[in-house]
Amino acid sequence: MNDTRDTSGDIAVVGMAGRFPGARNVEELWQMLCEGRDAYRVVPEGELARSIHRGIYRDPAYVPVALPLDGYEYFDAAFFGYSPREASFMEPQQRLLLECAWHAFEAAGRVPGDRDGQRTAVFASTSASSYLVGHVMPHVISGDADMLDATIGTDKDYAATRIAYRLGLQGPALAVQTACSSSLVAVHLACQSLLTQESDAALVAACSLPLPSEIGYLHAAAGIRARDGRCRPFDGKSSGTLFGAGAAAVLLRRYDDALSDGDPIVAIIRGSAINNDGATRLGFTAPAIDGQVRVITEALGVAGVDPAEIGFIECHGTGTPIGDPVEISALRQVMRDASDQSVELRRGRCTIGSIKSNIGHLDTVAGLAGLIKAALVVSRGRIPAMATFSSPNPALGLETTPFRINHMAEDWDVLVENRLAGVSSFGFGGTNAHVILSGAAKPIVTPADAGRSRLIPVSADAPQSLDELCAAIAKMAIDTDVGQLADSLTFDRKELRYRHFAVARTGTEAATQLAAATGVTRQKRKVAFLFPGQGSQFAGMARAPAAAIPGYHEHLEDVVRAFETIGRPDVRSFLWGTSTPDDNRATVLAQPALFTTQYALSRLLIDWGIAPEAMIGHSIGEYVAGCLAGVFDLATAVRLVSARAEAMALCPPGAMALVGLLDEEVEEIIVKAGLNVSVACGNSPRHSIVGGPESAIDAFLRLCVDKQIVAKRLETSHAFHTADMNAACGPLAAAFAGVSLHAPKVPIVSTRSGRWLSDTEAVDPAYWVAQLRDKVRFRAAVEQLCKEGDWVMAEVGAAGGLSGFVRATRPEQMVTELLPGRGSPDTDPEAKLLNGVGRLWQQGATLDWNALAGPRQTEKIALPLYPFRRDRHWLEPAYDTLIAAFAGPRLAVTAAPQTLEPELDAPSQGATERFAPRPLLDTDYGPPVGALETELTALFEAVLYTRPVGRDDDFFSLGGQSILILDLVRRARTVEIHLEPSDLFENRTIAALAAAIDARTASSSSPPETRSLDPQLDVEGDDLQRLLDMIEG
């Protein structure tokens, strides 16, 4: 083959997903194919006796064989934003399509959703809705639902647009319906959309689900269904086909784009074609040789491939007496027209097969199932045998053709890019499709940086799914390059609200941590930065972090150079440990070192998307907060910090001690004892610090021994934050002279006052001067911050004890350290930081993963697919209701039920409402308050199929949408609650809605005028535009 051929017309298959009879995903399907197994199930007599075929299953012509799809009644409604009621009324084919579409994106290593102008097209196909007839219509007949519910939930028109809406895809979204060939026709249309630049990616999805699917059928001599319950394509025992249920999806991109973005290219579509037989066939549903010859020949021409180069053909292969001979005749004719006659005549040169031997005829999914099989064949170089094949049908004359059928799975030992295959799909009605595939050369794997710690994020939409996903990833991680694992989970998966993470250097480390998934979040939380004070410094404190953490060194240099500009080269020496001062407690170095490391780490965190929404600084740490908040710029902050440190170092020597009591309790003891000491810091309920002259501190410690109070002396040179610092106030005030101060742009909780720092205080130099002498009220500052919302706190800098103070003050508060402290010299600083950042993200903080991880340097790898929750959303069939309705006089659809009591509000004849439990929400459950809220709660529960609904639960977060609003309004009016659709848009919770109704009632002596709802439009006048404008979900 020509290695320099033009690839501009190539389309890459980058993601494949599906659910098939006997196979829950594509990998299980491939295993089934290679092992030569099939999914045909003989239905036990006991099941048939309880089924709708209970009256016919003993008929001699009855064939008790089915190809069911497991679990089709289950759906992760919450993941896709549907209420239980809406999910129950939705055609299960469309629910399966949503899950398969998501998995196709995951298999491609692409996060669903269009952004930055990208356009993803959707082409979807479904079979006729059995669910509408047997399951949904009884609810319409009984008045529990209207036809708009039924239509939007089940009609084929909405299959593609539903995917586009829920996944955020902004290219064309089209339903493609050509019977059996629908999905392969959709593949052709998707290729055309990509080649004409109409879209940048294209999703093709199809589903077929005949209901009930666990029953057999009556064999008819003139029909196409197999007499023996087996589809045997091209076999001498073939007697017809057998229909099954399944769903599949593939994601396509232009080959050059996929190659450039590093997408996992499973196979390449080299060309495709579609046509119709027209009037050349014997009957509307009969196949025609001419049409098949034309479509295959055209596809070969588009691909630029000689028929003789094709090594495998995935045939339509239905096993029918007419279909199989016609298909082989058409293929023979195409080969006869090949340019190389000698190759064409070589017997057995091209292997043919049909996946229908394994999983039956999947109707609209048949073409896509064949494409997936062929893509795996050219990718993996193995051609499976047909499961039900024993010997060729003599009527085919295979011995005179270049085609062969293998009895055992065989390796295809040619270069992957030289493997060429064809896929055929022919539909009832005469629409034909053919696709030419080739393999794609695999990229050379680039190993990640060995030995580096990596943050490995895993997230899900529910705790159970998170546990399952972590377990699956842990299982594969042991044998996976940790860099590839981290990159794939970082860049290729959507970030969801329940989270776990690992920080690891090897796959084994990652597996161990992920297997112990704990700690999840339910909502986004605000981040607060906490900056430690003096005591956490040590010589060389920047050396290891600067060497290990990408990006940190640059921010350190910015601050160190600023200190060098004002004549402080000793800061660099201390931070890197190239020189050690005589006294490591020396304030003149400690404060600049702390400021430098905390400011640099803050800038790095902000680069990574972790921006503080509030800050608390302990002593010198408040200068870091002020600088980040814009009270003073970096150059000014450096001058002030240096002046502060030098002024405090010149103060008289003093001593300090830690006391295990609340600061107010310590102050009471001091006053009673008349000691010359004062409380310098109130850090937590069990951690205070006192300071004063050495002799006074000695006396205080003796007093503590007598009173059995826990206390100990601290290693410090001065009594900071006491009257001993008065001598430093003048020099610091002089340093502030002429300095321009500004109101903080980020809120700061003052540790001088324990309250929010006001703009007036922030711009007053007197505040910053007094701050070095006055007591540090850290505990009070934490209490103040916790009153203002839900926070996740980060101790920014070398660990200095603030995290422990927070936990002692507020045990439930999440706080994390980010760098090792002075007592942990052997701790890997990068791993420590990534663990801290991981905990922040796990608890709801926002991260810029692109900035954190840096440019991707590894190839995408296959990850476990998302484990959707298996919640049953199902309307039981009510065939008796249908029979009664259509056997009687003209049907009169009743109005909505006149009561909200669940037992009376349920549909009749077995079509029972199923109330799902309250989903996971950001709000805690609260019961209704008062009679009105109780009535509204019953209304909400009735239309949402959810119980209980809390008074503060958002209607739309529960899956509510405009149609359900109209249903709720209708129901409310039957119990004399006067609502308009606009009321629900403006008051989204039961509590808010009840308050609005009460306020309206109180302001008017007469009930409001109630507008009628148009039964056709379901909206009236002013509400129409509101409904159209609303963005739901």
N, C-alpha and C positions, 0 to 999 in steps of 0.2 A: 504494500500500500504506500501511497505517497505521503511522507511525513510532513510535507510542506503544503498540504491542501488548505484551502480556504475554510476557516471554521466559523465565519460570520453567520452562517445559516444554521449552526448547531444549537440545539437546546439541551441543557443539562437537567437531568432528573436529580434533584438534590435532597429530596426528602420523601419518604414513603411511609404510609401508616395504614392500618386496616384491622378489621375484625371479621373473621371468617368462620364458617362451620369447623369446629375442632381446632381452631387456632385463634388465640386472643390478640395476636399481633403479627407483624410481618416475619419476625424471626421464628416464631412457632410455625408459621405457614411454611417457611423454607425448610425447617426441620421435617415437617410432615411430607413435603415433596421429596426430599432426598431419601427419606426412609420408605417411600412408596406406600404411605398409609392413606386411607380415605376417611371421610367424616360421616359416612352414611350411618344413620341410627335406626335400628328396628324399634318401633314404638311398642312398648309392652301393652298387652291386651287390657290390663287394668286402667292404664291411662286413657286408652281409646274409649273404654266404657264410660268414662267420666267426661268425655269431650263432646264437642258438637257433632262428631261422627259416630256417636253412640248408636244411632239407628242404622248405619250402613257398614260398619267395620267388619261385620261377619259376611258380607257379600263376597263371593268367590273372586270377584274381580278387584277387590280392595287390596291395595299394596300398602302395608303398614310401615313405610320407610319415610324418613324425613331427614332434612339437613338443617337443623335449627341453629340459631345463634344464641349463645349463652348470655344471660343477663341483659337482654334488650329492654327490660322494664325498669332498669336502674339508670340513674342519671345524676350527675353532680350539678344540680340546679343552681346552688349557691355560687359555684365557681363562675358560672356564666351569667349570673345576675338575674335569675328567674325565681319567682315565688313558687312555692309548691303547687299552687293552683294552676299557674300558667304552664309549669312544666308538665303537669298531668294532662292538660288539654293539648299539649304539643305532640305532633306526629313523632313517634320514636325514631323514625328514619332521620328526621332533621336533628334530633338530639344526638344520635350516633354520628352524624356528619360533623357536628360541632366538636365532639371529642376527637374524632379522626383528624379533622383539620388542625386542631391544636397539636396533636402528636406529629403530624407531617412537618409542621414548622420546627418542632423540637428535634426531629430526626435530621432536619437540614441545618441544625445549629443556628436558627434564626428566631429572634423574638417576634411573636405576632404583633402586627400593628404597623401601619404606614406612618412615616415621619420624614421630615426634611424633603418633601415633595415626591417621595417614593409612591408608586402606584402598584398595588397587587390586585390582579383580576381574580375573579372567582367564577368557575364554571361548574355547576352542580346538577346532578341527575338523581331522581328518585323514582321509585315505582308507585303504582296507584296506592292510595291510602286505605288499607283495610281498617286501620284504627279509627278513621273518621266514621265509617259505617257502623261498626259494631261497638265502639267504645265511646265516641264523642256524641254522636247523634242522639242516643237516648237522653243525654243531658239537655240537648236542645228541645227535644220533644216534651220533657218534663218541665221545661221552663227554668232549669238551673243554669242555662247558658244560652247565648244567642248565636246566630249563624256567623256573626263577625268573629266571635271566639273560635268557632269551629274552623272558619276559613283561614284566618291568619295563622292558626296553630298547625294546620295540616296541609294546606294547599301547596302544590309543587312550585308555584310562582315564588314562594318565599324561601326556598331552600338556599339559594345562593345569596340572596340579600340578607338573610338572617346571619349567615357566616360573616359576611362583610361587616355587618353592624356590630356583632359581638366581638369580633377580632380586630376591628378598626382598620378595615382594608378599603382603599379608596379608588381602586381601578374599577373597570366594568364588572358587574355581577349579573350573570345570566343563568337561567335555567335551560338545560339542554336535554331534550326528550326525543329520542329516536328509537325507543324500545331497547332491544338487546344491545345495540351498538352505541347507546347514549354516551357512555363514559369515554370510549375511545374517540368518538366524534368530538367530545369535549376536549380531549387532549389535543386534537388537531386545531381546534379553534383557539386553544390556549397558546399553542405554538405560533399561530398567525398573529395573535395579539402581541406576543413578545417580539416577533420579527418586524412588525410594523411600528414598533416603539410605542404602542398604545399602552403597554404596561411594562413594569420592570421585573415583576414576578407574577406567576400565575398558579393558582391553586385549583386543582381538579379534584372533585369529590363526588362520590356516588354511593347510594344505599338502596337496598331492596329488602323489604321485610314483610312478606305475606303473613297475615295473622288469621288464625293461630298457626304458628310454624311448627308445632310439635305433633302434627297429625299426618296421616298418609293421604292417599287419594284413590279414586276409582280409575282403574286403567280402562281406556277406550281403545278399541282395535284401530280406529281411524285417527287416534290422537297422536301426540308427539311424546307423551310421557312413557317412560320405560316400563315394560311388562314385569321386570324382575327387581325394580327399585334400585337400579344401578345405571349410571351414565357411563357407557363404554365407547368412547370415541374411536372410530376406525377399527373396531373389533368385530370379529365374525359373530359374536354373541349379542351384538348391540341391538336393542329393541326400542330405543328412544332416549329421551333426556329426563333429568330430574331437577326440579327447581329448588334452590336453597336461599338462605338469607345471608346477607353480608354487607359490609361497608368498607370503603377504601378511599384514600386520598393521596395525591402526589403533589409535590411542589416543584415547579419548573422555573428555570431562569435561563437567560441567554448564556451560552457556554463561556464566552469570554468574560462576562461579568462574574459568573460563579467562580471561574478560575482565579480571577483577580481578588475576589473576596475570601478565598480559601474555603469555599463551600465543599462539603463532602459529595463529590460527583459520583453517583451510583452508576449511571449510564448516560449515553448521549443519544438524543433523538436526532438522527441525521436527516430525516425527511418524513412527511406524512401526507395523506390524501384522503378525501372523502368523496362519495358520489351517491347516486341512486340508480337502482336498476331500471327505473321508469316502467314502461309497459312491456319489457322484454321477458318477464317471468310469467309462469303459468297462472299464478294467483297472487293475491295481495301479500300473503305471508310466505310465499314460496321463494327460494333463493334462485339466482340467475348466474350462470357461468360468466356471461359477458361483463356484467357489472363488476364482478369480483376480479376478473382479469384486468379490467381498466383501472380499478382503484389501486391494485398492487403494482401494476406497471407504472402508474403515475407516481406513487410513493418512491419507488426505486429511482425514477428519473429525477425527482426532487432531491433525493439523497446523493445522486451521482454514483450509484452503486450498481454494478452488473449483477443480474440475478444469480450468476454462478458463484458470486462471493458470499452469498448467504449460507450460513452453516446451521442455523436453527430457525424454525418457524413455530411460534406459538399460535396454533390454529384456533378458529372459532370452535370447531370440533364438538358438536352437540350430541353426537351419537345417534342422530335420526337417519332413517333409511334414505331420505332424499338429500339432506344437508351435507352429510359426509362425502358421498360420491361427487356432488357438485363442487365442493371445496377442493377436493383432490384434483378434479379435472381442471379447474381454474388454475391451480398451482402448476400442474403439468404444462398447461399452455403457456404460462408465463416463462417457465424454464425452457420450453421449446424455442421461445423467441430470444433466448440468451445469445450473446455475441459469441461465446465459446461453446460450440456444439459438443465438442469432445468432453468438456467438463460436465455439461448438462446431462449427458447420457450416462455418466458414471453412476451406477446403481448405489444407493445408500449413502451418497455424499452429504445429504442434508437431513438432519434429524427433525422430525416433527413431533408435536405433543399438544396436549390440551389439558389445562388445569381443571376442567370440568370433571375429569376422571377422579379427582381428589375431593372437590368441594361442590360438585354439581354446577348447574347453570344459575348464576346469580343475577340474571336479568340485566338491569341497568348497570350493575357492577361488573358484568362479565368481561368487558374490554379492559377495564382498569386492573382487574385481577390478573388477566393475561399479561398486561404490560409489566406489572410488578414482578411476576414470575420471570419474564424474559429479561428484565433489567438485572435480576439477581443471577440469572444464568450467565449473561455476558460479563457481569462484575466478578463473579466468584469462580467462573470457569468450570462449572459442573452442570451437566444436563440430567435432570431427574427422569426417572422412568414414569410411565403412566400407571396409576395404581390399579386400574381395573382391566388393563390390557393383557390378553393372552395370545391371540393370533389375529393377523389382519383380516379384515372383511374382504373376501374374494372379489366382491363387486368393485373394489377400488382399483384393482390392478396395480398395486404398489410395486410389483416386481418389474414393471416397465417404466418406472419413474426413478428419479434420483433421490427419492425420499425413503427414509427408514424410521422405524419406531424401536427405541431401545427398551429392552426388558429389564435392564439394571441401570442405576445411575452411573454416568460416565464422566470422566474428566474431559474438558475441552482444552487440549494442550496446544493453544496458540497464544501469541501475544495478546494481551487484553484488548488493545486497541484494534486488533485484527478480528476480533469476534463480532460478527455481524448477524443480526437476527431480525426477523419480521414478526409482527403481531397483527392478527386479523380479528375483526369483529363485524358481524353482519346482523342487521336488525330486521325484525318483522316490519314490513312496510318498505323494505328495499334500500335503506340507507346503509352504506358500507363504509368501513374505515380500515386503513392499513398504516402501520407505523414501522419505520426502519430504525433499529437501535444498534449501537456499537458500544463496546466497553470503553472505559476511560483509564488512562495511565494513572497510577497512584502517585501522589506527591512523595518526595523524600521527607521523612519525619525529622524535624529539627528538635533535638533535646532541649529542654529548658535548663536554666542556670541551676546546676547541681548544688545542693547544700544550702540553698536559700530557703528561708521560711516563707510560706505562701498562705494567704488568707483564702479559705475555701468556703464560699457561701452556699447554703441550701435554703430554699424557701418554698412554702406551700400556702394554700388558701385555707387549710384546716389542720389542726394538730395531728389528727390521724394520718392524713396524707403526708405530713412532714415526717412523722415517724417511719412510715413505709418508704418514703423516698430516701431518707437518710440510711435506712437499712440496706436498700438496694445499691446505693452509691458506695457504702462501706464495703459491700461484697466485691464490687468491681475495683475499688481503689487499691487493693493490695497489689495488683499486677499492673497498675497504671502509673505513668509518669506524673508526679505531683504537679508539675508545671502545666501540663496539658489538662489535668483535672481542674486545676484552679481557673485557668483561662476559659475552659468550656463552661464551667458553672457561672463564671463572672459575666462573660460576654454573650453566651448563647441561651440563657434562660431568663425568663421574666422574673423580676423581683416581686415577691408576694409578701403578705403581711405576717405569716408565721414563719419564724426563722431559726436556723441553727447554723453553726459554722465550725470549722476546724482551722487550726494553724499548724502546719506540718511541713517537714522537709522531705518526707518519704510517703509513699502510698500507704505503707503499713501504719504510720502514725496517723494519717488521715482516717483510715478505716477504724482505728481504735476510738478516736474521738467522735466520729459520726455515728458509731454504733451506740453511743450513750447520749442520744439527742435529748436535751433538756433546755428549758427557758425559751418561751415564745412571747410574742407581743400581739396585741390586738389593735393597735392604732399607732399613728405617728406621734412621737413625743418630741417635745422641745429639748434642746441641748443647752446645758449650762456648763461653763468652764469654771473650775475652781483652781486658784493659783496659791501654792503653798508659800509659807513665810520662811524665815531664816531657820536653819537647823537641818535642812535636807541637802545642803551643799557638801561637796567633797572634791578634793583635788583630782583632776582627770575625769570629771563627771561627763564631759562631752565627747571624750575620745571614742569610746566604743559605739555610742549611738550614731555619731557622725560617720563612722566607717561602715556601719551596718545598714543604716536606713536611707534609702534613696531620697534625695530632695532635702533632707534635714541639714546637711552640711552647708548648703548654699544659704539657707536662712540664718544659720549660725554666723556665717561669715559676714552677712549684712550687719549684724549687731556688733560683732567683735571689731570690725573695721570702724564702726561708729565710735566705739570706746577708744580705739587707737587714735582717732582723729583728735580726741580731747586729751591725749597724753596718757592713756591707760593701757599700755601693752601688757601689763601684768594680768589682765583679764584673760587673754589668750593663753598665757602660760599656765594659769590656774586651771582653766577648762580642759586643756589637753594634758595636764599633769607633767609638763616639762620642767616645772619648778614647784616646789612645795613650800608654802610660807611656814615660818616658825610656829605659828599658831593657826591650826586649821579653822579655828572659830573666828578668825579675823573678819570683822564686819566689812572692812574696806574692800575685801575681795568677795565675800559671800553674797552680798546684795547684788552687785553687778553680774556675778555668775548665775544667780537664780533668775534675774531678769532676762539675761541672754537666752538661757535654755528654755524658759517658759515662753518667751515671745517667739522664738524660732519654732518651737513645737506647735504653737498656736497657728502660726502662718502655714505650716505644713498641713495641719488639720483643715484649715480653711481651703487650702488648695484641693484637698480631698473631698470637699463638699460638706464638711462638718463645721458649720458656722454657728457660733453661739448666739442664743437669743437672750441670754442673761449671763452675768459673770459675778463671781465673788472672789475677792483677793484678800488673802491673809497677810496683813502687814505689808511688806514690800510687794507681795503679789498684787495688791491693789493698783500699783503703778503699771503692771502689765495690763490689767483690765482697762485702766485709763488710756493707755496708749492704743490698745486695740479698738477702743470705743471712740477714738478721735479726740479725746480731751487734750492731748498733746501729741505731737508727731514723734517719730522715732528719735531724731537727733535731739530734740528737747528732752525726751524721756531719759536718754542716756546721760545727759548733763545733770538732770535732777537726781537720778539714781546715784550717780557718782558723788554728787554733793551731799546727799542724804547719808550715804555710807560713811563718808569721811567725817561728817559732823557727828554722827553717832559714835564713831570710833574714838573721838576725842573726849567723850563724856567720861565721868568718873567710873572706875570699875564697879561692878555689882554682881549679884548672884540671882538665880531663879530656881524655882522648884515646882514640880508637878504635884497636883493634889487631886485625889480621886473623888471630888465633890463638885456639885454645881457651884458656879461662881458666886451666886448670891449667898449660898451657905458659907463659902470661904470668907466672904466679906464680913459676914456677921461674926465669925470666929475672930477675925483680925480686930474688929472694933472692940469686942468684949475683952480681948487680951491686951489691947493697947499697943500692938506691935508696929514698928516702923516699916511695914511692908504693904504692898497693894496688889490687887488682882490685875495682872497684865493681860490675861487671855481667858475668855470663857469659851472653850472649844466644844464641849458637849456636856451632857448632864453628869458625866463622871470623869471629866477631864478639864481641870482649870490650871492656870499657871500663875504663880505669884512672883514678884520681884522686889528687890531692895538691896540695901547694903549687906555685905557678907555676914556680919554678926547678926543682923536682924533675921536673915534667912535661916541661920543656924538655930536661932531661938524658935522660929516658927516650926522647924522640923522636929525639935524636941517636944514642942507642944503637941504636934501630930502623933508622936509616939505615945505620949501620955493618954491621948484621946483615942488611940487605936485607929487613926485615920491614915489611909494609904497615901504616902507622899515620898518623893525622892528628889534629890538635887539634880539639876540639869547642867550639862557642860556648856557654859556660855561665859562670855567675858563681861557682859553688861546686863543691867536690869532694864531690858527694853520695855517700852510701853508703860513706863512709870514716870514719876516726877524726876527720876535720875536723868531723864532725857531732856530736861528743860534747857540745858546748855546747848543742845543741838538745834533748838528752834530758831535762834537768830540767824546762824549761818544758812540754814535751809530757806528761811524767808528771804534772805539776800539772793539766793540762787533763783528764786521765783521772780525776782524783780524784772520787769520788762517781758516776761513770758506771756504769750498769748494762749489763753485756755478757752476751750469750747465745750458746749453741752455734749454729753455723750450720745453717740448714735446707736449704741447698744446699751440696754439697761444694766446698771450695776447695783448690786445690793451692798451698801456700805457696811464694812465691819467695824467702823467707828461708832455708828449709831444702831446698827442692826435693822435699818430700814432702807428703802430704795434711795439711792443717791439722787438728790434733786439737781436740776440744772444750775440753780443758784450755788449750791455747795460745790459742784464740779468746777465752776469757773472762779471760785474764790481761793486764792493761794493759802488763806488762813486754814481752810479745811485740810489741805495736804500737809501743812506744817503741824497742825494739832494731831494729825493722824499718826505721827511717829511716837507721840507721847501717851495718847489716850489708850484705854483698854480695847483689845481686839474682841469684838462681840461676834465671833464666828457662829456659835450656836444660834444666836438670835437671827443672824443673817440667813442661815439655812431654814429656820422656821418661817421667816418672812417669804423666802422664795417658794417654799412648798405650799404656801397659801394661794399661790398665783397660778396653779395648774399642774399638769402632769409633766414631770421633768426627768430627763436622764442626765446624770452629772458625770463629768470627767475631771479627774485631778490631772492638771496639765503641768508636766515637768517631772523631775525625779520625785518618786513617791516620798511624801513628807508627812503622812499621817492624816491628811484631811479626809480621806475615804473612811477611815475608822471613826473619825469624829461625826461624819454624816450618818453612818450606820448606827452609832450610839444615840444620836439625836432622833433620827427617823429610821427605825429598823427596816421598814418596808421600802425605803427609797433606794433606787438603783444608782450606784456610783461605781466608777472603775478607775483604776490606776493605769497610766500609760507608759511610764518608763521605770526601770529598776531604781530603787533607792540605794542609799549608801551601804546598807547592809546586805546587798545582793550583787556583789561584783561579778559573779559568774553567770548571771542571767543574760540570755540573749536579748539585747534591747529591741531588735526588730520583731522577734516573736512576742515579746511583752507588749509592744505597741500594737501589733496586729491583733493580739488577743483583746486588748482594750478597745480598739476600733471595732472589732467583731462584736463585742458585747454592746457597744453603743448602737450599732446597726441592728443587732438582734432585738434590742429594746425599743426600736422605732425611729432611730436617727436616720437622716438621709445621707447617703454617700454618693460621691461621684466616682463610680467604679472605673471609668476610663482614666481618670487622673490617678487614682490609687494604684491600679494595676500597671499603668503605663502601656505603651504600644504592645499589641499582641505579638508574641514571638513563637507560638506553637500552633500546630494544626488542630482543627476541630476533631473531637472524638465523639463516638457514640455514647450517650449517657442513658441511664434508665429513663423511660418515659414517665410522665407525670401520672401518679396513681389517683385517678379520680375517685371521689367518694361514691360508694354504691348505695345511694338512697333510692328507695322504690317510689317512683312517681307514676302511678298507673290508675287509669279508670277501668274498672272491671267491665267485661263485655255484658251487655244487657239485651240479648237478642229477643227475649220475650217482649220487651218494650217496643222494639221495632216491629215485630210481627203484629202485636196488638194495634199499633198505630196505623200500619199500612193495610191491615185487613179490614178496618172499619171505615166509616164515612170520612169525608174530607177533614184532614188534620187541622185542629185548631191549637196553635201554640199558646200555652198559658202564660200569664204574666209572671213576674218574679215572685218567689214565695212570700207570703204575708207574715211570716214569723222568722225570727232569727235563732230559734232554738235548734241546735244541730240535728237532733233526732227527727225534727219535722222538716228541716231544711234540706234533707238529703234527697238525692234523686231516687226514683223508684226502681224496682225490679233489678236490684243488685248493683246499680251504678252508684255506689256509695261514695260520698266525700271522704277523703282521707286527710286528716289534719296532720301535717308534718310538725315536728318540734321546732321551737324557736331557733332560728339560725344564729351563728356567731356574729355578734354585732359589736360596735364600738361602745354602745351604751349598756349599762346594767339594767336588768329587768326591774320594773316597778309596776305594782298592781294598780288597777284603776281606782280613782278616788271619786266617790259619789255616783249617783244613778246615771247621769248623762255619760260619764266616762265609761261606765259599765256597758251601756247600750252601744256606744261607739266601739268599744273593744270587741263586742260580739259581731258588729258589722265588719270591722277590719279582719277578724278571724274567718268570717264566712267567705269573704271575697278573695282572701290570700291563701286559704287552706293551711293556715299556720296557727298553732296554739301552743303556749300563750303568746299574746302580743302585749308588750309593755307600753305603759302610758307615754314613755319618752322615745319609743322606737320610731324611726323615720319610715314612713309609708313606702318610699321609693327604695330604701335600703332593704326592705323586706321583699322586693321584687314587684312593687306596685308600678303601674303604668297607666296611660290615659284610658285605655278600655276598662281597666278595673276600677278607675275612678268613676266612670259612668255607671258601672254596675253598683258600686257602693252608694252613689247618689240615689239611684232608683230604689235600692233597698231601704235607705234611710227615710225616704219620703213615705214609704208604706207604714212606718212607725212614727210618723209625725215629727221627724227630725228634718228641718228644712235646710238643705244643702244645695250649693251650686258647685260645678266642677272647679271653679276658681278657688273655692274655699280650701280644697285639698292641695292646690299648688302653693297657696300662701301659708297654710298651717299643716305641716307635714306629719305631726305627731298627734296622738289622741289628746294629750294634755293641751296642746296649743289649739287644736280644733274645738275642744270643749270650751276653752276660755273665750275663743272668738264667738262661738254660738251664744254663750252667756252674756258677753258684752253686747252683742247685737240685740238679744232679747231685752236686756235692761234698758237699752236706748230707744226701744220702740214698744208701744202698747199693743200693736197688732202684728200678727205673723207676717214675715216678708212674702212678697209675691213670688210664687214658684213658677219658673218657666218650664215649659214642656220640652222634653227631649225628643228630637226627631228619631224615630226608630230606624230610619235608613242611615242617617249620618251619624247617629249617636252623639252628636254635639249640636249645640244651638247657638246661633248668632255669634255673640262676643267671644265664646269659648273656643271657636274653631281655630283662630289664629294662635291662641295661647297653646292649644294642643299641638299645632304644627310647629311652633317655635321651640317647644320644650325639648330639651336634651335629656333623655331618660337614662337611668342607670347610674 
